[in-house]
Amino acid sequence: MRLLVKWREDEERVDWLLESLPADMPAGERARVQALLVGTVRHLGRIDGHLDALMTRPPRPTVWAGLAVAGFELLEGGADEGLKARVCHHLVEQVKRLATAKEAGFANAVVRKLAAALAADVEPAADAPMADWARWGSHPDWLVQRWKMKFNQDAAVAFLRWNQSAAPVLVRWRGEAAAKAELPEWLTPIEGAPDFFSAEPGHWPELAAWIERGEMQVQDAATRHAVDLLQVQPGETVLDLCAAPGGKSLAIADRLGGSGQVVAMDLPGRRMPRLQRNLEAAPSGVKATVVAGNVMQGAARVLTAKNLPTTYAAVLLDVPCSNTGVMRHRVDVKWRLQPDSFRRHAIQQLDMLLAAAERVAPGGRLVYSTCSVDPEENEQVVAAFVRRSHGAFKLEESVMSLPWETGHDGAGAFRLRRV
């Protein structure tokens, strides 16, 4: 409840809030807090819609948060009458503790009506108006209308359903090929994505042990497209711009065949320590260098100060974007986006791509990647860049991953060659 209030009142990101949990919190309790917070934010549009209809005026933020979390627990529990009674009782006790007894009585009356409203709420028909799907699927109406226009109604509905499903832990196998054949059945291979697996819940201790030994990395299968298109060659020195938190940087290091170097650059900040930790797992013989710098300003100076090259045969630019391809993981993205977000992102992305091009050696490869499914941030940015390069770069190959088709996160990746 406290985290949900901070998310709404202070506009803090869900992943940052979860990172703020006490380090000594028991693993089971931490997992439940994460499940409740993520689940509530994922379904908040639907829950809030019913709450607004049941209350004449909004309660204090703490009481609202309790009602919202209880709403998710009711959705999660389905038709279990016993669970409904337990959720109502627990909500009353928590509101008494965090607010007042009078507000607890109010919450008790509202949550019982909320339980009935949620139980009667059924999925719209496939051809129902998109506004109905947006309400039921807890997405802003303008966003699902946009997807209907960009794709079609069936795709928009499939995408919305995808975003509302719980995201499993996906991992990339880094260990020996022979050992991969002995992996347990609760690791399901991702179709079309060699070395990537979906892990069933309840096996984090085993996964953590593999990660600690350097045999696995938590990573979505969509990230492979950018690394594949980069065509890393053993012994190369590769520049990864906007590298944090480092999943793609480590994948590049794994492709270097035991020799070469990864130079991972990103802005200084809270994600840099994680980038450093991820690259500590780079294979023996591969040098991994973390650089705090800005691709848009002074990158060459920073690289020179570190005795590093200023141009590279292979450069990866994974730009900040709308994150529409990863909404199943980043559940608060849909509530942060605004209709003009895509235009603003595209302007910044083109500027970053033009700056990254200066780091590409003659004949070198530049891969532009996003975790967006929207053309404004993918094909249109790349087309604008090619025009602005006046023949200096050509588009060689591209991949678009659409979650409702691939079964994993969405992404765009484009390989450009300096002529």
Beta strands, then each sheet from edge to edge (+ up, - down):
strand 1: 169-173
strand 2: 187-189
strand 3: 196-199
strand 4: 216-218
strand 5: 237-241
strand 6: 260-266
strand 7: 286-292
strand 8: 312-318
strand 9: 360-370
strand 10: 393-401
strand 11: 411-418
sheet 1: 2+ 3- 1+ 4-
sheet 2: 7+ 6+ 5+ 8+ 9+ 11- 10+
end
